[in-house]
Amino acid sequence: MKAYELLFFVDPTITDEARAGVMKRIEVALTENGGQVDNVDNWGKRKLAYEIDKLTEGDYTLVNFHADPTQIAELDRVLRINDAVKRHMIVRRPDHE
């Protein structure tokens, strides 16, 4: 398994239950095929560099995890179809092999 990090942001006005639902869905997508979540770091509200979907702020979360490279496409698909997630980025961490 390789080390990855996922950075995503949601609308800061959504409820805590909706935010927890997004995180639960990400955990399920990772762990159902043998991946594991190492660390979840909630960055909180940050100002966006430019307006996205009429938002000027976003609630950011950084997730460090280990997964097989084949799972990344499924995680990307899950994040794209989730309306609460406005933007996301998955990056491989070469320093945590």
C-alpha positions as CSV (number, residue, x, y, z in Angstrom):
1,M,0.0,0.0,0.0
2,K,1.1,3.5,-0.8
3,A,0.7,6.7,1.3
4,Y,-1.6,9.4,0.1
5,E,-3.2,12.6,1.4
6,L,-6.6,14.0,0.5
7,L,-7.4,17.7,0.9
8,F,-11.0,18.7,0.4
9,F,-13.3,21.5,1.3
10,V,-17.0,21.8,1.9
11,D,-19.4,24.7,2.2
12,P,-18.8,26.2,5.7
13,T,-22.6,26.7,6.2
14,I,-23.5,22.9,6.0
15,T,-24.4,21.2,9.3
16,D,-22.0,19.1,11.3
17,E,-24.0,16.0,10.5
18,A,-23.5,16.6,6.8
19,R,-19.8,17.1,7.3
20,A,-19.6,13.9,9.4
21,G,-21.5,12.1,6.6
22,V,-18.9,13.2,4.0
23,M,-16.1,12.0,6.2
24,K,-17.9,8.7,6.9
25,R,-18.3,8.1,3.2
26,I,-14.6,8.7,2.6
27,E,-13.7,6.3,5.3
28,V,-16.0,3.6,3.9
29,A,-14.6,4.1,0.4
30,L,-11.1,3.6,1.7
31,T,-11.5,0.8,4.2
32,E,-13.8,-1.5,2.2
33,N,-10.9,-2.6,0.0
34,G,-8.2,-2.8,2.7
35,G,-7.0,0.8,2.9
36,Q,-6.6,2.6,6.2
37,V,-7.0,6.2,7.4
38,D,-3.9,7.4,9.3
39,N,-4.9,10.9,10.4
40,V,-7.7,13.4,9.9
41,D,-6.9,17.1,10.4
42,N,-9.7,19.6,10.3
43,W,-8.2,22.9,9.2
44,G,-11.5,24.8,9.7
45,K,-12.6,27.8,7.6
46,R,-10.2,29.3,5.2
47,K,-10.6,32.1,2.6
48,L,-10.6,30.9,-1.0
49,A,-8.2,32.5,-3.5
50,Y,-11.2,33.0,-5.9
51,E,-14.9,32.5,-5.7
52,I,-16.2,28.9,-6.3
53,D,-19.9,28.3,-6.6
54,K,-20.6,31.7,-5.0
55,L,-18.5,30.8,-2.0
56,T,-15.6,32.9,-0.7
57,E,-14.7,30.6,2.2
58,G,-14.4,26.8,2.6
59,D,-14.2,24.4,5.5
60,Y,-11.0,22.4,4.8
61,T,-10.1,18.9,5.9
62,L,-6.8,17.0,5.3
63,V,-6.8,13.2,5.4
64,N,-3.7,11.1,5.4
65,F,-4.2,7.5,4.4
66,H,-2.7,4.3,3.0
67,A,-4.3,2.6,0.1
68,D,-3.7,0.6,-3.1
69,P,-3.4,2.7,-6.2
70,T,-6.4,1.0,-7.6
71,Q,-8.6,2.4,-4.9
72,I,-7.8,6.0,-5.8
73,A,-10.1,6.1,-8.8
74,E,-13.0,4.9,-6.7
75,L,-12.3,7.5,-4.0
76,D,-12.1,10.2,-6.7
77,R,-15.5,9.0,-8.1
78,V,-17.1,9.1,-4.6
79,L,-15.8,12.7,-4.0
80,R,-17.0,13.9,-7.4
81,I,-20.6,12.7,-7.0
82,N,-20.9,14.1,-3.5
83,D,-22.5,17.5,-3.7
84,A,-21.2,18.7,-0.3
85,V,-17.5,18.4,-1.5
86,K,-16.8,21.5,-3.6
87,R,-13.2,20.7,-4.5
88,H,-10.7,17.9,-3.6
89,M,-7.2,16.9,-4.4
90,I,-5.5,13.5,-3.8
91,V,-1.7,13.5,-3.8
92,R,0.8,10.6,-3.2
93,R,3.2,11.1,-0.3
94,P,6.6,9.7,-1.3
95,D,8.1,10.4,2.1
96,H,5.9,7.9,4.0
97,E,6.6,4.7,2.1
